[in-house]
Amino acid sequence: MLRIGKGPAGKGWAASFATLAAGAVLALGVGAAPVSAAEGSCAGGATGRLPRLQDQRFYVQCAGGVATVVACPTGQVYAPGTQLCEAPELVRPAVATLTTAGPAKLNGLLFGVRNLSTTVRIADAPAGLDGVPVTFTTVGGRTLCTAVTDQFGAARCDTPARLTIPLDELLRGYRATYAGIGGIYLPSSATAPIALL
C-alpha cells in the first residue's frame, strides 16, 4: 500500500502537495504509478526511511508494511546515509537527465504544428520525471508551445493556429528542452523533425 505523506520539519499538506506537484512520481491509487523497489520492501512489515530510487527529492517512510512517499523540503534531496533531507551538493552531484523527442506534423501555417512530443527521464534510469516543464521551440529558438510532463515523463503539445514563423524555419525541426532544477537535475534537450502533412 502506498500513501502520500506530510513533509518533514512540520511542513503542512499544502506545502507538501506543492512540492509533490513540482515533479514526483506518485501513486494516487492502484496502478497509478510504478512502485519502486524501496516501496516494495516495506511489504514485509519494515519500518524506517528508505530512498525513493526514481526521484531523490522524496523518500519512502515504512510503517507496519505501509509505504508513504514523503517530499523533502523544496530544493533538498534525501540522503540515505543520514536518512535526512539535505542540500543536494551535500548528498551527491546534480543528476543528468535525458530528453528524447518524436517527429511532429505541420498542417500548414494556418493550422500549426501538431504532436510536438518529448520524454524526460533521469539518465541511466527507466523512470520518467513527472510534473516538470518542457519548452518546445524551433531549432532557431522561437517558442512554439510549453507543456508539463505526465507521470511517465512524457509531454505533448500543439502550436496555436495561424503561425507567423517562416515555413522554412519550421521545416528545420524543433527542440524540446527541460531546463533542469538547480543542484538536483541537469538540463537536457533533444531535436526532432517537423514534416508537412
Salt bridges, closest charged atoms under 4 A:
GLU39 OE2 - ARG52 NH1 1.68
ASP55 OD2 - ARG57 NH2 2.62
ASP158 OD1 - ARG156 NH2 3.32
GLU169 OE1 - ARG142 NE 3.01
